[in-house]
Amino acid sequence: MTLNLTASDSGCLLLADISGYTGYLQATELEHAQDVLADLLETLVDTLEPVFQLSKLEGDAAFAYAPVTGLSATLIMDTVEAGYFSFRRRLRDIDHATSCECNACVLIPSLDLKFFVHYGEYVIQRIARSEELTGHDVVVVHRLMKGTSGEAMEKPAYAVYTKATLDQMGMSPEMLGFRPHTEHFEDIGDVAVYVQDLAMRWAFEQERNRVYVTSNEAIAEMEWDVALPPAVLWDYVTDPAKRAQWQDVTSVDLVTDGRLGAGSTNHCMHGPDVIVEHVADWRPFSYMTTEYPNPVLGDAWTLTQEFTETETGTRLVMRVGPMPESLKDWWEATGPGWLAGVTDAAGNLVSLIKSDLGVDVALPAGS
């Protein structure tokens, strides 16, 4: 037996567990049920990666981890919600596409998903060709699966964040609207947690209006192909700290409370000048739309940045929306310079990623 131990590391530990699967399995045909489970887990893991690295599948659950380096609160929460949304969409698609009347297909809508997220230390133990995470905090996140958070929430879809996680990320659970709860376990004691209602987030996702500039509407469109997965490129393009390293700004400051997302306002500092940026739509890791009010002329112009997965990575497309009548002369005068600045910034972004990750991610457009 080959046994290798590495030094302890710290980061976010995540368990995603399919709700209702035990009852579903008992009431359905085993072969069909296992096919459905494999499909749903594959969909889930595809969304969690590469922000989280899959450690292993545990029956109807996926256990993953993300080293703390480069993590942001927004990216962690966006990944959890994106994972849940992709799971729900896949449930819907399977249900709509099948004409099979076996119990495994009929009962698909009874399934749901819950997440458990804990910040702590772990050791990666490699035995032969397999990997195992060990340590006290690994035990904690697994204990949370057996806790009472679901009973407190009274819903099958929720995300549990330990207090240690939110403290590490500098996030206020009250501002986020998370419900406080305390789990008690005989072997590890009390664990303070906060619970997010994912069913409510899914309903909001379904109902809210989209703010999105299409190619037909755009007055300017630029695109780049980057050899990175959408989630990683999304983080570089949206994270305020990273933006200050590649855009022509001295800082990007989030001035609204809570996490970055739809409704957030940023102040982008260009030397002594401030550009106000409102996030109008936020769909990780698909697209975001921002609005920029002109402080003199009053109206705002709109920018959509879309991330499309390709065989080689991600195609990033930026589209400038139609200008209000009051801004047309302003855009005619300043637009060419702004577009040239975007091209320069894209080069800076590729250089930053190469410096951070040690790989050249630039690809010819349309590759």
MODAZI-V57469 format. One record per residue. N is the residue number from 1. RES is the residue in one small letter. OMEGA is omega in radians with two decimals (none if undefined). Layout:
{{N | RES | OMEGA} {N | RES | OMEGA}}
This chain:
{{1 | m | 3.09} {2 | t | -3.08} {3 | l | 3.11} {4 | n | 3.10} {5 | l | 3.07} {6 | t | 3.11} {7 | a | -3.13} {8 | s | 3.10} {9 | d | 3.10} {10 | s | -3.12} {11 | g | -3.14} {12 | c | 3.04} {13 | l | -3.05} {14 | l | 2.98} {15 | l | 3.04} {16 | a | -2.99} {17 | d | 3.14} {18 | i | -3.13} {19 | s | 3.04} {20 | g | -3.05} {21 | y | 3.14} {22 | t | 3.10} {23 | g | 3.11} {24 | y | -3.11} {25 | l | -3.11} {26 | q | -3.06} {27 | a | -3.01} {28 | t | 3.09} {29 | e | -2.98} {30 | l | -3.06} {31 | e | 3.14} {32 | h | -3.12} {33 | a | 3.14} {34 | q | 3.08} {35 | d | 3.12} {36 | v | 3.13} {37 | l | -3.13} {38 | a | 3.13} {39 | d | -3.10} {40 | l | 3.13} {41 | l | 3.11} {42 | e | 3.09} {43 | t | -3.12} {44 | l | -3.09} {45 | v | 3.12} {46 | d | -3.14} {47 | t | -3.14} {48 | l | 3.11} {49 | e | 0.15} {50 | p | 3.12} {51 | v | 3.03} {52 | f | 3.07} {53 | q | -3.14} {54 | l | 3.02} {55 | s | 3.10} {56 | k | 2.98} {57 | l | -3.11} {58 | e | -3.09} {59 | g | 3.14} {60 | d | -3.13} {61 | a | 3.06} {62 | a | 3.13} {63 | f | -3.08} {64 | a | -3.14} {65 | y | 3.11} {66 | a | 3.08} {67 | p | -2.99} {68 | v | -3.09} {69 | t | 3.07} {70 | g | -3.13} {71 | l | 2.99} {72 | s | -3.13} {73 | a | -3.12} {74 | t | -3.11} {75 | l | 3.13} {76 | i | -3.10} {77 | m | 3.06} {78 | d | -3.12} {79 | t | 3.10} {80 | v | -3.12} {81 | e | 3.11} {82 | a | 3.09} {83 | g | 3.13} {84 | y | -3.12} {85 | f | 3.14} {86 | s | 3.09} {87 | f | -3.13} {88 | r | 3.10} {89 | r | 3.14} {90 | r | 3.04} {91 | l | -3.13} {92 | r | -3.10} {93 | d | 3.13} {94 | i | -3.11} {95 | d | -3.10} {96 | h | -3.02} {97 | a | -3.03} {98 | t | 3.02} {99 | s | -3.13} {100 | c | -3.12} {101 | e | 3.06} {102 | c | -3.09} {103 | n | -3.12} {104 | a | 3.13} {105 | c | -3.11} {106 | v | -3.04} {107 | l | 3.13} {108 | i | -3.13} {109 | p | 3.14} {110 | s | -3.11} {111 | l | 3.09} {112 | d | -2.99} {113 | l | 3.05} {114 | k | -3.10} {115 | f | 3.05} {116 | f | -3.06} {117 | v | -3.11} {118 | h | 3.07} {119 | y | 3.11} {120 | g | -3.11} {121 | e | 3.12} {122 | y | 3.03} {123 | v | 3.08} {124 | i | -3.14} {125 | q | -3.13} {126 | r | 3.12} {127 | i | -3.05} {128 | a | -3.10} {129 | r | -3.14} {130 | s | -3.09} {131 | e | -3.14} {132 | e | 3.04} {133 | l | -3.13} {134 | t | 3.10} {135 | g | -3.10} {136 | h | -3.08} {137 | d | 3.02} {138 | v | 3.07} {139 | v | -3.11} {140 | v | -3.07} {141 | v | 3.07} {142 | h | 3.09} {143 | r | -3.11} {144 | l | 3.11} {145 | m | -3.10} {146 | k | -3.07} {147 | g | -3.03} {148 | t | -3.11} {149 | s | 3.13} {150 | g | 3.10} {151 | e | 3.12} {152 | a | -3.13} {153 | m | -3.13} {154 | e | 3.08} {155 | k | -3.11} {156 | p | -3.08} {157 | a | -3.11} {158 | y | 3.05} {159 | a | 3.13} {160 | v | 3.05} {161 | y | 3.08} {162 | t | 3.09} {163 | k | 3.12} {164 | a | 3.14} {165 | t | -3.11} {166 | l | 3.07} {167 | d | -3.14} {168 | q | -3.10} {169 | m | 3.13} {170 | g | -3.09} {171 | m | 3.11} {172 | s | 3.12} {173 | p | 3.11} {174 | e | 3.13} {175 | m | -3.14} {176 | l | -3.12} {177 | g | 3.14} {178 | f | -3.10} {179 | r | 3.13} {180 | p | 3.14} {181 | h | 3.08} {182 | t | 3.05} {183 | e | 3.10} {184 | h | 3.11} {185 | f | -3.07} {186 | e | -3.04} {187 | d | -3.10} {188 | i | 3.08} {189 | g | -3.10} {190 | d | 3.08} {191 | v | 3.12} {192 | a | -3.12} {193 | v | 3.04} {194 | y | -2.97} {195 | v | 3.11} {196 | q | 3.12} {197 | d | -3.12} {198 | l | 3.10} {199 | a | 3.10} {200 | m | 3.12} {201 | r | 3.11} {202 | w | 3.11} {203 | a | 3.11} {204 | f | 3.12} {205 | e | -3.13} {206 | q | -2.96} {207 | e | -2.99} {208 | r | -3.12} {209 | n | 3.10} {210 | r | 3.00} {211 | v | -2.91} {212 | y | 3.10} {213 | v | 3.12} {214 | t | 3.09} {215 | s | -3.14} {216 | n | -3.12} {217 | e | -2.97} {218 | a | 3.02} {219 | i | 3.04} {220 | a | -3.12} {221 | e | 3.12} {222 | m | -3.14} {223 | e | 3.10} {224 | w | 3.01} {225 | d | -3.06} {226 | v | -3.09} {227 | a | 3.08} {228 | l | 3.02} {229 | p | -3.12} {230 | p | -3.07} {231 | a | -3.13} {232 | v | 3.12} {233 | l | 3.09} {234 | w | -3.12} {235 | d | 3.13} {236 | y | -3.08} {237 | v | -3.01} {238 | t | -3.07} {239 | d | -3.08} {240 | p | -3.12} {241 | a | 3.13} {242 | k | -3.14} {243 | r | -3.13} {244 | a | -3.13} {245 | q | -3.09} {246 | w | 3.08} {247 | q | 3.12} {248 | d | 3.14} {249 | v | 3.05} {250 | t | 3.07} {251 | s | 2.98} {252 | v | -3.02} {253 | d | 3.05} {254 | l | -3.04} {255 | v | 3.04} {256 | t | -3.12} {257 | d | 3.08} {258 | g | -3.10} {259 | r | 3.08} {260 | l | -3.13} {261 | g | 3.14} {262 | a | -3.10} {263 | g | 3.14} {264 | s | 3.04} {265 | t | 3.06} {266 | n | 2.94} {267 | h | 3.12} {268 | c | -3.06} {269 | m | 3.03} {270 | h | -3.04} {271 | g | 3.14} {272 | p | -3.06} {273 | d | 3.13} {274 | v | 3.00} {275 | i | -3.14} {276 | v | -3.06} {277 | e | 3.09} {278 | h | 3.07} {279 | v | -3.08} {280 | a | 3.14} {281 | d | -3.00} {282 | w | -3.09} {283 | r | -3.13} {284 | p | -0.19} {285 | f | -3.04} {286 | s | 3.10} {287 | y | 2.98} {288 | m | 3.10} {289 | t | 3.13} {290 | t | 3.10} {291 | e | -3.08} {292 | y | 3.12} {293 | p | 3.05} {294 | n | -3.02} {295 | p | -3.11} {296 | v | -3.05} {297 | l | 2.98} {298 | g | -3.09} {299 | d | -3.11} {300 | a | 3.00} {301 | w | -2.92} {302 | t | 3.11} {303 | l | 3.01} {304 | t | 3.05} {305 | q | -3.03} {306 | e | -3.11} {307 | f | -3.12} {308 | t | -3.14} {309 | e | 3.11} {310 | t | 3.12} {311 | e | -3.09} {312 | t | -3.12} {313 | g | -3.08} {314 | t | 2.96} {315 | r | 3.10} {316 | l | 3.14} {317 | v | 3.06} {318 | m | -3.14} {319 | r | 3.06} {320 | v | -3.10} {321 | g | 3.12} {322 | p | -3.13} {323 | m | 2.96} {324 | p | -3.08} {325 | e | -3.08} {326 | s | -3.07} {327 | l | -3.06} {328 | k | 3.11} {329 | d | 3.12} {330 | w | -3.13} {331 | w | 3.14} {332 | e | -3.11} {333 | a | -3.01} {334 | t | -3.06} {335 | g | -3.12} {336 | p | 3.11} {337 | g | 3.13} {338 | w | -3.14} {339 | l | 3.09} {340 | a | 3.10} {341 | g | 3.10} {342 | v | 3.11} {343 | t | 3.09} {344 | d | -3.13} {345 | a | 3.11} {346 | a | 3.07} {347 | g | 3.09} {348 | n | 3.13} {349 | l | 3.12} {350 | v | 3.13} {351 | s | 3.12} {352 | l | 3.14} {353 | i | 3.12} {354 | k | 3.13} {355 | s | -3.10} {356 | d | -2.97} {357 | l | 3.11} {358 | g | 3.12} {359 | v | 3.07} {360 | d | -3.02} {361 | v | -3.11} {362 | a | 3.07} {363 | l | 3.05} {364 | p | 3.11} {365 | a | 3.12} {366 | g | -3.11} {367 | s | none}}
